[in-house]
Amino acid sequence: MRNLKRVLSLALASVMLIGMMVVGASAANYDDFSDKDKIVNKEAVSTLVELGVIAGKDDGTYDPTGIVTRGEMAKMICVVLNGGKDPSLGNVTKYSYTDTVGHWAAPYIEYCAIRGIVAGKGDGTFGPNETVTGSQAAKMLLVAAGYQSAIEGFTGANWEVNTNVRANAVGLYDGLDINPSQGLTRDSAAQMVYNILDVEQVTYKYTMVANGDGTFTSVTEIDKTADNKTVLEDKFGAVKVEGVVVANEVADLNSSKKNDNKVLVGSALDAGKTKIVITNGGKDEDQNEYTGTQTFKVSTGLDQLGRTVRLYVKTGSSAANAKVFGSVIVTDDNKVVTDASDDSINSVADDNSLDIVSGTKVATNYADLTDLSSDAAKADGTHGVQKILIDNNDDGDVDYVLLTTYVFGKVTGKSTSSDGSLTVNYSGAATLSVDDKDDVVGFDDVAKNDYVLAAFIGGKLHVQKAESVTGTLDAYTSTSLTVDGTKYTVSAVGCYKSTSDDITPAKGYASKSELDKDATFYLDVNGYIVAVGAPEASAYDYAYVWGSEAGSSIGTDRVKVTLSDGTKATYDLDDDSDIDIEDDGDFEGQIFAYKVSGNEIKLTKPAGKTAEGEKVVFEKGKTTVDGLTTADGQTKFANKNTVFFYVTTKTTGNVTKIDSVDVYTGYSAAPDVDKEDNASAFAAYNKGGKMVAVAITSSAFNSTDLSDHVFIYKKDRTFTDYTEVRGFLAGMDQANTELKVSDNSNVDAADAVDGQIYLYTKDSDGYLKLKEAGDNLITVNGKPTNVSSSSVVVKGKEYAVTSKTVLIDNTDNPGTPSATLGAAPEDDDVITYMLVDDDEILMMVIDNTAEETPETPDNVTVTVKDDKITLTYTKEEPGVTDQANAVVAKLTALGYTDIDVTVAGGKVTGVSAKMGVVSYTFTYEMVKAAE
């Protein structure tokens, strides 16, 4: 079939290069034409494109309104008659027409003239550059198909009338509404060439008829008994096959395959295969080469399943081995209606002048094809389920109903190890899962904890991240939600629900209490709202109120807040807030969800309850906040997203005021709170009773600035209230050997790690109160990627070296490390830690005896399961360095990169890493093996 495509392409291409149907390097198929919306004869053009007959111009257009010339038409006829090859005609030595001398089309015009396909204008000229009319093109095509001008009357005064009589009779003008006496457009020319492909080539027979006087007259007529082939069959060795696609490489409508969980998953054919129920095959049909149900070597997709298609196939081989020209074409016989409303199938059909009949078939997610029952046809309330009704032969009866349901779920498991796997939870304990990433369409587009739309189609799990809109619920009905002025239909498909995630199905969600509140509305594949959750951008965006000021009759209420991202600012209170300030100081110390717009802030009460407590205790890395007085359904537990506000108060005389507020995200980042801190707490919860934010207040807290940091390289004597240490302070290249660390630090002096960088504040005695540097401290344990005098590239990010950068060489733990201001490391230096402020390096530690590739101690085993790392040891407990090395070695062996091990208080408290472009955060546990 590739040969046929080339033949037809060449036949027309050589003409097109001159302007008829220019073959350029632009449009390779119909959908590539930039002006395809202007093409009237879409099926004709698309068919000829698929056959390789025509292509677009170099500018990517088809130019359907361009006019064809007589010379162009002559060449096209020549190439078609020569089986798609440009005939070798040589040089013209004798010209039939005076105006074709030296013309590029002269050989083709002479060829057509000899065959009687064209005739001059009667004055010795041909007019090669003049417009070809529909009648002239019809005569050329008819004669090319075997009709003889002299017999058919295509010459003389009435040539045009006789030509058009025959042209109409054989269907040459089918699909056209033109005046054949006028110039022929490229669009109409494509339709006429398309029509001639199905015209049978003509042969004549001669009959002697007695005149009654003893003489006979020879009568010539078309031999209707001859087994004449169509132009397509005779010239190109191909037939037109029409039929309905029932299976392809995407799905098999007749498959009823289920997985081990009894979930319908379906199956598909091998790539490049399409199964078609042929509708034009048989002795009395268009062709008798291919009949019944056949599988051809050609690709199709979901949009072809259940539809009638046309393809051109080389004859002489079985369907499985036959060459197919181009791709299949969906015919104009199909009427397709797509609907996802809550209307029944019967209603959708009736609204579109279609009938559901006894032979109507239904498939679910492109599988399990069966007869459509009357109950299923009249069932309503299916909003969100895509219903595709197909009448594939234009008789008004629905032949296929394709029902497709993408459920809304959450990716609860994803692994890229080995073959990979993916699990989507979508309703209660119901899951869609596969254990091979090759069986997931969209595997790389989703990550663990993503909200997705998922469906099994053709044996593969199709997943895509759910789109969402965040806005205010303005109004609602039982079947719709209006968000920021836009009305959305509510979807009823299967939906993930979780109180911990604060996600609920949209169906049944709305009530008066939800009006005028912000939320994130997740959309299904139809653009319907399927689920509702806390505002996506602010699910854990909360504000701590320092103070408030009531506005006068002409003023505005104002609040001073610290936001969850650490921003401290004063805003005008949005009138749509849940609170109204009557007296200065109202709502001080409370937590609200927020949304900032310009200079205004909208404060919204937490979706759940609140809780308070005195003398609360919290241990970093643990989820429990002890001391909170909770109500039913609430917990004392924080999670990785809980916002911690550490509020430091300062008392002057009898007045206690807020001095500072520090913000931490997640229980692994927030510092310890001890009984001695005498701290109080105010916690906010979501609807599911999960703690989303907590403010812990104490006069014992002290705010810390990045500019106050210290590198400790040695601990000396310990006293009752402090421990003597040696280290380097910010911006200093000389060691300080008389530093004193308070025993009332967030990081206890006894737990402070030699060779580590800490932030600090000073108490009234001048003692340092140490604090973890958090995300500003980068654990490197490796060589830089690139070094210049002013920057260092580490882990794919460039950091600036400034005049205040302190470079500390702690190689082999010397008695006193050396330090240099404003210096960058060498290419081969092993960087252990960097303290950074955005992209500037404040302090960097190198240790060229540190192992780049950590080794796992003999008594240690590390296992990684889902998002948890467990280190099991025998005999003696490994030190924190050995623990970190073992974890890094294990993750490296599994293919992870950018591994960060968080160490706090002499313990490993968390691990993060990347697999490809996906980031993972792990919990960490160390256990001793049973002896």
Secondary structure, 3 states (H helix, E strand, C coil): CHHHHHHHHHHHHHHHCCCCCCCCCCCCCHHHCCCHHHCCCHHHHHHHHHCCCCCCCCCCCCCCCCECEHHHHHHHHHHHHCCCCCCCCCCCCCCCCHHHCCCCCHHHHHHHHHCCCCCCCCCCCCCCCCECEHHHHHHHHHHHCCCCHHHHCCCCCCHHHHHHHHHHHCCCCCCCCCCCCCECEHHHHHHHHHHHCCCECCCEEEEEEECCCCCEEEEEEECCCCCCCEHHHHHHCEEEEEEEEEEECCCECCCCCECCCCCECCCCCCCCCEEEEECCECCCCCECCCCCEEEECCCCCHHHECCEEEEEEECCCCCCCCCEEEEEEECCCCEEEEECCCCCHHHHHHHCCCEEEEEEEEEECCEEEEECCHHHHHCCCCCCCEEEEEECCCCCEEEEEEEECCEEEEEEEEECCCCCEEEEEEECCEEEEECCHHHEECHHHCCCCCEEEEEEECCEEEEEECCEEEEEEEEECCCEEEECCEEEEECCCCECCECCCCEEECCCCCCHHHCCCEEEEEECCCCCEEEEECCHHHCCCEEEEEEEECCCCCCCCEEEEEECCCCEEEEEECCCCCCCCCCCCCCCCCEEEEEEECCEEEEECCCCCEEEEEEEEECCCCCEEEEEECCCCCCCECCCCCEEEEEEEEEECCEEEEEEEEEEECCCCCCCECHHHCCEEEEEECCCCCEEEEEEEECCCCCCCCCCEEEEEEEEEECCCEEEEEEEECCCCCCEEEEEEECCCCCCHHHCCCCEEEEEEECCCCCEEEECCHHHEEEEEECCCEECCCEEEECCEEEEEEEEEEEEECCCCCCCCEEEECCCCCCCCCEEEEEEECCEEEEEEECCCCCCCCCCCCCEEEEEECCEEEEEECCCCCCHHHHHHHHHHHHHHCCCEEEEEEEECCEEEEEEEEECCEEEEEEEEEEECCC
